[in-house]
Protein backbone atom coordinates (compact mmCIF):
# COMPACT_ATOMS: atom_id res chain seq x y z
CA UNK A 1 0.00 0.00 0.00
CA UNK A 2 1.27 3.45 -0.89
CA UNK A 3 1.86 6.28 1.49
CA UNK A 4 -0.69 9.10 1.56
CA UNK A 5 0.87 12.52 1.02
CA UNK A 6 -0.71 15.82 1.99
CA UNK A 7 -0.49 18.91 -0.18
CA UNK A 8 -1.60 22.51 -0.23
CA UNK A 9 -3.63 23.55 -3.27
CA UNK A 10 -0.50 25.16 -4.72
CA UNK A 11 1.55 22.00 -4.24
CA UNK A 12 -1.14 19.76 -5.72
CA UNK A 13 -1.50 22.03 -8.76
CA UNK A 14 2.28 21.98 -9.24
CA UNK A 15 2.33 18.16 -9.12
CA UNK A 16 -0.53 17.90 -11.63
CA UNK A 17 1.24 20.35 -13.97
CA UNK A 18 4.48 18.35 -13.79
CA UNK A 19 2.69 15.09 -14.66
CA UNK A 20 0.89 16.78 -17.57
CA UNK A 21 4.15 18.29 -18.85
CA UNK A 22 5.90 14.90 -18.81
CA UNK A 23 2.95 13.15 -20.47
CA UNK A 24 2.81 15.63 -23.34
CA UNK A 25 6.10 17.42 -24.01
CA UNK A 26 8.32 14.81 -22.36
CA UNK A 27 6.87 11.90 -24.32
CA UNK A 28 6.89 13.90 -27.58
CA UNK A 29 10.57 14.78 -27.13
CA UNK A 30 11.55 11.15 -26.45
CA UNK A 31 9.53 9.96 -29.47
CA UNK A 32 11.36 12.53 -31.62
CA UNK A 33 14.75 11.31 -30.33
CA UNK A 34 13.83 7.66 -31.02
CA UNK A 35 12.64 8.48 -34.56
CA UNK A 36 15.80 10.50 -35.24
CA UNK A 37 18.02 7.65 -34.00
CA UNK A 38 16.00 5.06 -35.97
CA UNK A 39 16.60 7.04 -39.17
CA UNK A 40 20.36 6.60 -38.74
CA UNK A 41 20.30 2.97 -39.74
CA UNK A 42 21.11 -0.35 -38.09
CA UNK A 43 19.46 -0.42 -34.66
CA UNK A 44 21.63 -3.25 -33.30
CA UNK A 45 24.70 -0.99 -33.20
CA UNK A 46 23.00 2.37 -32.69
CA UNK A 47 24.01 3.86 -29.32
CA UNK A 48 21.74 6.88 -29.83
CA UNK A 49 18.74 4.59 -30.25
CA UNK A 50 19.65 2.61 -27.13
CA UNK A 51 20.08 5.84 -25.14
CA UNK A 52 16.74 7.22 -26.37
CA UNK A 53 14.94 3.96 -25.48
CA UNK A 54 16.54 4.01 -22.03
CA UNK A 55 15.48 7.64 -21.58
CA UNK A 56 11.96 6.63 -22.59
CA UNK A 57 11.91 3.92 -19.93
CA UNK A 58 13.13 6.36 -17.27
CA UNK A 59 10.52 8.94 -18.31
CA UNK A 60 7.71 6.38 -18.11
CA UNK A 61 8.95 5.28 -14.67
CA UNK A 62 8.95 8.89 -13.46
CA UNK A 63 5.44 9.45 -14.85
CA UNK A 64 4.20 6.29 -13.14
CA UNK A 65 5.70 7.35 -9.80
CA UNK A 66 4.21 10.85 -10.04
CA UNK A 67 0.81 9.43 -11.02
CA UNK A 68 0.93 7.13 -7.99
CA UNK A 69 1.84 10.09 -5.79
CA UNK A 70 -1.04 12.06 -7.30
CA UNK A 71 -3.41 9.15 -6.72
CA UNK A 72 -2.49 9.09 -3.03
CA UNK A 73 -2.41 12.89 -2.62
CA UNK A 74 -4.79 14.55 -0.18
CA UNK A 75 -5.56 18.26 -0.08
CA UNK A 76 -4.98 20.05 3.22
CA UNK A 77 -7.91 22.24 4.26
CA UNK A 78 -6.40 25.64 4.94
CA UNK A 79 -9.68 27.14 6.19
CA UNK A 80 -9.67 25.52 9.63
CA UNK A 81 -6.10 26.12 10.73
CA UNK A 82 -5.81 27.06 14.40
CA UNK A 83 -3.47 30.06 14.65
CA UNK A 84 -3.15 29.87 18.44
CA UNK A 85 -0.55 27.10 18.08
CA UNK A 86 1.99 26.27 15.39
CA UNK A 87 0.77 23.50 13.09
CA UNK A 88 1.09 22.46 9.47
CA UNK A 89 0.32 25.38 7.11
CA UNK A 90 1.05 27.91 9.86
CA UNK A 91 3.08 30.93 8.80
CA UNK A 92 5.41 31.56 11.73
CA UNK A 93 7.58 34.60 12.41
CA UNK A 94 10.38 33.64 14.76
CA UNK A 95 13.43 35.29 16.29
CA UNK A 96 16.72 33.62 17.08
CA UNK A 97 17.30 34.66 20.71
CA UNK A 98 21.08 34.63 20.36
CA UNK A 99 21.55 36.48 17.05
CA UNK A 100 18.27 38.47 17.21
CA UNK A 101 17.69 37.53 13.56
CA UNK A 102 14.02 37.30 12.57
CA UNK A 103 12.68 34.98 9.91
CA UNK A 104 9.31 33.83 8.65
CA UNK A 105 8.54 30.28 7.57
CA UNK A 106 5.51 28.44 6.29
CA UNK A 107 5.32 24.93 7.71
CA UNK A 108 4.45 22.41 5.00
CA UNK A 109 4.75 18.70 4.29
CA UNK A 110 8.08 17.11 3.35
CA UNK A 111 7.01 16.96 -0.31
CA UNK A 112 6.46 20.72 -0.55
CA UNK A 113 9.42 21.96 1.50
CA UNK A 114 11.44 24.65 -0.28
CA UNK A 115 13.77 26.72 1.90
CA UNK A 116 14.34 29.33 -0.82
CA UNK A 117 10.57 29.97 -0.86
CA UNK A 118 10.44 30.10 2.94
CA UNK A 119 8.67 26.73 3.24
CA UNK A 120 10.08 24.29 5.78
CA UNK A 121 8.94 20.77 6.50
CA UNK A 122 7.14 19.89 9.71
CA UNK A 123 9.56 16.94 9.78
CA UNK A 124 12.66 19.19 9.82
CA UNK A 125 14.37 19.94 13.15
CA UNK A 126 13.05 23.53 13.18
CA UNK A 127 9.57 22.43 12.08
CA UNK A 128 9.40 19.75 14.78
CA UNK A 129 10.65 22.19 17.39
CA UNK A 130 8.00 24.78 16.55
CA UNK A 131 4.97 22.46 16.35
CA UNK A 132 2.45 22.99 19.13
CA UNK A 133 4.07 26.18 20.44
CA UNK A 134 2.19 29.47 20.84
CA UNK A 135 3.07 33.15 20.44
CA UNK A 136 5.62 34.17 23.08
CA UNK A 137 6.83 30.60 23.60
CA UNK A 138 10.50 29.71 23.21
CA UNK A 139 11.45 26.60 21.27
CA UNK A 140 14.78 24.92 21.95
CA UNK A 141 15.73 23.31 18.66
CA UNK A 142 18.53 20.82 18.12
CA UNK A 143 20.26 21.53 14.81
CA UNK A 144 23.54 20.17 13.41
CA UNK A 145 25.41 23.24 14.73
CA UNK A 146 24.04 22.72 18.25
CA UNK A 147 20.99 23.96 20.11
CA UNK A 148 19.27 27.22 19.17
CA UNK A 149 16.49 29.04 20.95
CA UNK A 150 13.72 30.52 18.83
CA UNK A 151 11.03 32.84 20.16
CA UNK A 152 7.70 32.69 18.37
CA UNK A 153 6.63 36.23 17.51
CA UNK A 154 3.60 35.65 15.31
CA UNK A 155 1.46 32.82 13.93
CA UNK A 156 -0.78 33.36 10.91
CA UNK A 157 -2.28 31.52 7.96
N, C-alpha and C positions, 0 to 999 in steps of 0.2 A: 504494500500500500504506500502511496506517495504522501509526502509531507505537505500539509496545507500551509500556504504562505499568505500573509496579509499585506495588502497594499493600500496606499492612498489612491484617490481617483487619478491623480497625476501619474503615479507609478504604474497603475494598471493601464492607463492610456499609452504610456511609453512602451510597455511590454507588448501591447497589441500592435503598435506601430512597427516595432522591431520585427515581429513575426511576419507582418504583412510585407514589409520591405524585403525580407529574405525570401518569402514565397514568390514575389514578383520579380524584382530587379536582380536578386541574388541568383535565382534559378535561371533567369534569362541570360545572365552573364556567363554562368557555367555552361549552359547549352551552346552559347556562341563559341566559347573556348574549345569545347569538344568538337564542334563542327569544323572549326579552323584547323584543329590538329588532325582530324580525320581526312581533310582535304590534302594533307601533306604525304599521303601514301600509306605504305605498309604499317598496319597497326601493331604488329608483333614487335617491332623495333622502334616504336615511336614514343619517346620519353614524354613529349608534350601531351600526348593522348593519355598516357598513364597518369600523369600529374593532374590533368583536368578531371579524369574519372575519380581520382582520389579526393580531389577538392569537392567534387559533387557528393561523394559519400559523406564527407565531413560536414558539408552544408546541410544535407538531409538529416544528419544526426543532430546538428544544432537546432534545426527547425523542430524536430520531434521533441527534443528536451524543452524548448521554449513553449511548445504547444501543451506539453504535460504540465509545465509550471502554470500556464494560463488556465488549464482545466482545473487545477487545484488552488487557484487564486481566490481570495476572499477580499471584499472591499471593506475597509475600516470605516465605520460611521463617525464622521467628524463632528456631527451635530450634538452628540451627548458626551463630550469630553469634559470631565470635571477639572476646572482650573484651580481648585484649592490645593491639589497635590500634583506632583509631576507624574505623568503617565505617558504612554505612547501617544504621539501626535501633539504633545505639549511643546509650545515654544517657550524656552527657558532662557532668561537673562541671568547670567551668573558672574561672580567676581572671584578671582583668585585672591585669597586673603593675604598671601605673601607678596605677590607682585602688584596687586591692586588692578590687574588687567581685567577688563570686562569683556564678555563674549556672549553671543546669543546662538543657541542651537535649537533645532527642531528634532525631537526624538522620533525616530522612524524604525521600521523593521530592518533587519540585516540586509535584505535584498535591495532596499532603497537608500541605504547609507551612502552619503557623498559629502565628505568633509569640506571640499571646495565650495559646495552649495550650502554649507552650514547645517547639514543633516547628519546626525550621528545615530548609530544603532543603539537600541535599548540593551543590546547584548555587549556593548563595549564597556570598558571599565568606568568611564565617565557616565555613560547612560545608566548602568546598573547602580552606580553610586547616587545618582539623582532621583531615581524612581521612588515614589512614595513620600518625598520630602515636600515641605510647604515653603511659602515665602518667609524669609528670615532664618530658615534652617541652615545649618552648616553641614555639608557633606564631606566626609573624609574619604578620599578616593585613592586607591592604590594604583599607581601607574608605573610603567617600567623605570622611570627616573626616581621613584620613591612615592611618598604619600603627599598629596596636595589637599588643601582645604578650600572648598568652594562654597561661597555664600549665595543662596538663591535670592535674587533681587526681584524677579517678576516671572509669573507664569501666565501664558496666554494661549490662544488657539491659533 
